[in-house]
Amino acid sequence: MLFRSELNAAWAWAGSITALIILGVASIVESVSYLVPVVDNLLDTIAVPLAGVAGTLVMASTLTDMSPAMTWALAIVAGGGAAASIKGSVAATRVVSTATTGGLANPAVSVAETGTAIGLSALSIFAPILAMVALFVGLIFFIFLMTKLKNRKH
């Protein structure tokens, strides 16, 4: 495999069947809850900081053979920072959607978020290089779209 990561011994529980079932059920409940316009904004107030924590923990769990200081510094900056910034941008999109459509477009934002997460997760497992290309293309498209919308308002 091109990229392979083993769980650190202290994090082996995260790969257990029980943990996977609990995380799977929680993911489904969260995804369905985001389809309810008022509930989605409340969940975002909780999810943005938790995304940073979760990103940090996931990154720390895969870093092996590094000093604890380096492990946690990298985990906080790369894992936590990336997760919090991505979740924060989706939360901001949902706030704008709520303000402009009264929450009617929020389920579409939620479906797009969940679909993108599932798609990129599957790609990163089965075709990591393709996942990076898709992420880069999506980022370029997002920047183009935001620029076009910004120029349209002027």
Rosetta blueprint (number, residue, H / E / L):
1 M L
2 L L
3 F L
4 R L
5 S L
6 E L
7 L L
8 N L
9 A H
10 A H
11 W H
12 A H
13 W H
14 A H
15 G H
16 S L
17 I H
18 T H
19 A H
20 L H
21 I H
22 I H
23 L H
24 G H
25 V H
26 A H
27 S H
28 I H
29 V H
30 E H
31 S H
32 V H
33 S H
34 Y L
35 L L
36 V L
37 P H
38 V H
39 V H
40 D H
41 N H
42 L H
43 L H
44 D H
45 T H
46 I H
47 A H
48 V H
49 P H
50 L H
51 A H
52 G H
53 V H
54 A H
55 G H
56 T H
57 L H
58 V H
59 M H
60 A H
61 S H
62 T H
63 L L
64 T L
65 D L
66 M L
67 S L
68 P H
69 A H
70 M H
71 T H
72 W H
73 A H
74 L H
75 A H
76 I H
77 V H
78 A H
79 G H
80 G H
81 G H
82 A H
83 A H
84 A H
85 S H
86 I H
87 K H
88 G H
89 S H
90 V H
91 A H
92 A H
93 T H
94 R H
95 V H
96 V H
97 S H
98 T H
99 A H
100 T H
101 T H
102 G L
103 G L
104 L L
105 A L
106 N H
107 P H
108 A H
109 V H
110 S H
111 V H
112 A H
113 E H
114 T H
115 G H
116 T H
117 A H
118 I H
119 G H
120 L H
121 S H
122 A H
123 L H
124 S H
125 I H
126 F H
127 A L
128 P H
129 I H
130 L H
131 A H
132 M H
133 V H
134 A H
135 L H
136 F H
137 V H
138 G H
139 L H
140 I H
141 F H
142 F H
143 I H
144 F H
145 L H
146 M H
147 T H
148 K H
149 L H
150 K H
151 N H
152 R H
153 K H
154 H L
